[in-house]
């Protein structure tokens, strides 16, 4: 079977992962994600540290691999909160 595959595929040392895809998506949608989190329900309820989100998403180079997963999970929760009419977050200080 090896001879039927491109050398790049036949000799790869891993199958890859979601890291590159996540990084590309985060870079392409960074401004949208930043606005979503900064102006969202979680931020309004005081759950997010707005200054940290602002710092991490200020440009394409400031977030690290370890930040990626956290940021994307926060996006998941924010989207779920927005889409779920039964979710109300206390936004009172």
N, C-alpha and C positions, 0 to 999 in steps of 0.2 A: 504494500500500500504506500510505502514511503516514496516510491518513484512517481506515484500519481499525484502527489501533493507538491505545492511550491515549497522550496527549501525553507523559506521563512516560517511556514506553518509546520513542516515536518520536524524542524530542529528547534522549535520554540521551547523555552524552559518553563513557561507557565501559560495558563489559559487566559490570563489577564483578569481584570476585575472591573468593578464599577468606578473606580477612582478617577480614571481619565475622563469617562463620560460625565461624572458628577462635576469634576473641575471645569470642563468645557461648558456645561450647562450653567453652572454658577457664574462663570465669567460672562457668558452671553446675556444672562438675565440679572446681573448684579444690581443694576439700578432698580429694576422692578421689585426684586427681592428685598432690597434695602427699604424701599418705600412701604412695601407690604408689612415688614416687621416694625419699622419705626412708627408707622401710623395705624397699626393694627390693634385688635382687641387685647392681645397679650400685653402690649406696651401700655395701652390705656389703663389696664388693670394693675400696672406696676409689676408685672411678672418678669418682664424683660429689662435688662440693663441697657437702656437706649444708647448710652455713651459707648458701651462695648460693641454693640451692633454697628453703630455709626463708624467706629474706628476700624472694625474688621472689614466693613464693606465700602470703605471710602475709595478704594481703587482695586484693580485686579491683582495687585501684588501683596496686599496686606493680610489676606486670609491664608492660613496654612492648611495643610492636609487634615490636621486634627480639628480645625474649625469647620471644615466642610460638612462633616456629618452632623454636627450640632446645628449649624445654620439650616441645613435641609430638614432636619427633624422639627425645628421651630416653624419652618414654613408649612410642614405637614399639619402641625397642631393649629397654627393660625388659620389655614384653609379649612380645616375641620370645624373650628369654632365659627367661622363665617358662614359655613354651609349648614350648620345645625341650628335650626330655629329654637331648640330647647336650651341651647347654651347661652347663658347670660353671665357675664363676668362683672363683678363689682368694681366699678371704676371710680368709686368715691375714695378720696384720700384717707 
